[in-house]
Amino acid sequence: MKELDTDRFRYDGSKPLKIKKAPTKVDDLYEDGDEYETRLRQHAEQIDTWQNRMYADNRYGLVTIFQALDAAGKDGTIQHVFTGTNPVGVKVYSFKRPTDQELDHDWLWRSWRELPERGILGIFNRSYYEEVLVTKVHPDILTQNQRLPGKETDDLDKLFKHRYEAIRHMEKFLHQNGFPVVKFFLHVSKEEQAERLIARIKNPAKNWKFDEGDVKERAFWDGYQEAYETCINETATEHAPWYVIPADDKKNMRLLVGQVLINELEKLPIADPKPDETRFNELQKLIPIIEKQ
């Protein structure tokens, strides 16, 4: 099977994102269900292999961020793409509405706290990007809930400019210290989102997935599209790229995310541990001791 082409979905600051022109669906990347399952399994095996190498090397970690509108498929993508990866080497954190403790700190504090250790694949289901997405669509969150100092909320354009700058600096710092960041925006169409939300309502087994607030947020669709476009253009860099992944077909989406992760892991200068002949010979002496125990 040919490697999937993901370059057309990559944004690293060299080209602007025009979100209205970004596809939410592409031609199938698999011929049938069997090929899809085979590709997905191969991706999982490769990701697991690279994670094991990263764990043994113990110099790098990878920060993977998933952002999307409701019902785009973040949870399912994380579940399917990372199935088969050693759980010891994976750390998943889902960001909810900030707690009182988190609001008593700066807006990046809770994200720093959940970053992965060296050797670990860190997965953020939502992230610090909510602070330039949800807050931009709903600025009253800033003025009423975030306890910001002084007159910071008097000029929201300036506030968001500073936040984009802080994110770029944070991600550059992480990259320089062995923690590259790869970011996914799962780009679902308004029509597909509607179908998925309705499916959650009609199926009693999926009612738990439905949040009445999702319907209210659909009224702000255009605002979120604009916020994502601006955010991605402001924070896409070579060392912390965005991938705008078509999300109307979940299988295509999962295959593309898996291929991107493999590509990004392959860029890390890590390899299998080199055999140490001296240590190997010393360890052989322990075999008879173990056998006698």
N, C-alpha and C positions, 0 to 999 in steps of 0.2 A: 504494500500500500504506500502511496506517495504521501510525503509529509504535507500537512495542511498549510496553506499560505495564510499567515496572520498579519503580514506587514500592512495590508490595506486597512486594518482596523487599529493600527498603532498610531498614537499621537505623542510625539516627544518634543513638541515646540517648533518643529521644522515646517509644519503646515497647520493652518487654523482648522478647527472643527466647525462645520456648519451643520448643526444638529438636524435641521430639516432635510438635509441631503444624505445624512447617515442612514444606511439601511437598517430596518428592524427585522428583515428576513432575507436570506440568500438561498440559492439552490442547494438542495440536499448534498451534504458532504459524505453520504453513505448510500449505497445502492438498496439496502434492505436492512431489516432489523438485525440480522446476523452480523452484517458488516459493522453496523453501529456498535453492537456489543463487543465485537472483537477489537475495534479501535479503542473503545473506552477502557477495556481491560488492558490493552497494551500501554495506553497512557498511564493508567494507574500503576502498572509495574515499573515504568520508567521513572515516574515521580517518586515511587518508593525507593528505587535504586539510588537516585540522586539525593534523596533525603538521608539515606543511610551513609552515603559518602560525606555529606555535609556534617552529619552528626559525628562521624569518626574524625573528620578533619578539625572540627571544633573551632573554626575561625570565622565562619559566616552564619548568618541567619537570613531568612527571607520573610519580608512583610508583604502579605497579599491582602489587598483591600477590595471588598465587593460593595459597590453602591448601585442602587436601582430604585425605581419607583415600586410601589406596592404590587405584588403578584408577578413580578418579573422573573422570579425563580432563583433568588439567591440561596435559600436554604437547600433546595433540591440540587443545585449545581455543586455546592460545597459537599453535600452528601455523596453524590455520584462521582465527582472528580477525585475526591480523596479517599474513596473506599479502597482498602487494600494498603494504604499507607500506614506504617507503624505508628500507632497512637502515641507512643512514647515521644515521637519526634514531631508531633503536631499540637499546636495550641490554638484553639478556636475561641474567639470572644465576640459576643453579640452586644452591640451598644444599644441600650434603651434610653428612655428619657432620663436626663441627668438627675441624680439623687441630690439631697440637700448637702451631703458631704462633698460631692463633686462640684456643686455650684459654689461652695466655699473656697474653691481653688481656681486657678486660671483655666481657660477653656481647653487647653491641651493636656492638662494634668492627668486625666483619667486614661488618655491614650498612651502616654509615656509609661504609665503603671502596668499596662497590659502587653507591652512589646515583648517579643520572644527572646529567649536566650540564644547564644551561639549554638548552631547545630539544629535549630528548631525551625519548622515552617509555621510562621505565625499567620493566622487567618482572622481578619477583621470583617465581621458581618455588620455593615455600616461602620462608621469611623468618625474621626475628627472632621471629616468633610461635611457632616451634618451641620457644622457650625458656619458653613458658607452656603448651605443649600436650604435647609428648613428655615433657618433664621433669616435668610434673604427673602424668602417667600412670605414669612410671617415675622416681620421685624418687631412686632410687639413682644415676642419672646425675649428679645434683647433689652427692650426698654422696661419690661415689667418683671422679668424673672431672673435675669443673669447677674444682677448686683454689680454692674460694671462701675468703675470709679469715675469720679469727676463728670466731665461733659462728653465722654467718649461716644455716647449715642446721639449727640447733636448733629454729627456729620456721618451718616451711615456709609456713604461712598468711601470716605477715608477709612472708616473702621474695617470694611471688607478688604480694601487695598492692603491694610496692615495684616489682616488675617491670611490673605493669599501669600504675602511675603513671608509670614511666619511659617506657613506650611512648606514653602520652597526651601527655606533655611533648615527646617526640621528634617526634611527628606534628604537634603544634601548632606547634613550631618550624619544621618543614619547610613547613607551610602558610603561615606568616607570611613565609617567605623565598622564596615563589614555587614551592614544590614540593608541591602538594596530593597527598594519598594516597587511593587508592580500593582497597578490599579485597574480594576475592571468596572466599567459602567455597562450594566446589562440593559440594553436599549430596546424596550418593548413599545409597541404601538398602542395608542389609546384604545383602538378597537379590540386588540387581543387582550389587553388588560381587563376590559369590560367583560369579555367572555369568561375569563378566569375568575373574576369576582362573582359573576352570576353562578358559575359552576360551584363555587364554595357555598353559596346560599342554598342551591338546590340539593346538594348532597349533605345529608345529616352528619355523615362521618367527617366532613370537611368544614362544618360550621365553626369549629374551634379556630380555624385559620382566618375566619372573616372578622374584620374589625369595622364597626360602623363608621369609624373615622376615615376609613379609606374612601368612602363615597364622598365625604366632604372635601377630601384632598383632591379628588378629580376635578373639582371646580377651579383648582389652581394649576391645572395641567400646563398651560402656556407659561406660567411663571416658573414652574419647575424646569421646563425645557430651556428657558432662557438662563436660569441659574446654573444648570448643568453645563451648558455651552460655555458660559463665562468662566466657571470654575475650572473646567478642563483646559481651556485655553490659557488660563493664568497659572496653572500648576503642572502642565505637561512638560517634562524635561527628559533629556537623554538618559539620565541616571534614575529617573522615576517616571516612566511612561504611563500613559493611560491607554487602555484598549477598550474601544467602544464596540461591544459585541452584540450583534443582532440576536434578539431574545424571543422573537415570536415563535421560533421552533426550538424547543428545549433541548432536543438531541444535538442539533447543530451547535447550540450555545455551549453545551458541555464539552463537545469535541474541540471547539475553538479554545475554550479556557484551558483545557488540558494541554493542548499543543503550545499555547503561550507559556504556560508554567514550565514545560520541558525546555523550551527555547531559552527562557530566562535563567533556569538552573544551569544549563549547559554553558552559560557565559561565565559562571563562577570558576575561578582557578582552583578547583578542588579535584582530587582523584582518590582512588582507593589507597588505604594506608600501605606504605612501602614495607615489605618484610624486613625484619631486623634479625639477621642471622644469629647474632650473639644471644639475643633474648630467646630466639627459637630453641637454640641448643640448651640454654638454661632451663627452659620450660619442660624439655623432654625428661629431665631428671626427676620431675614431679610425678610422672606417670606411674612408676612403681610404688611410690608412696601412696598415691590415691588408690591403686589396686589392692594394697595391703590393708587399707582402712576398713 
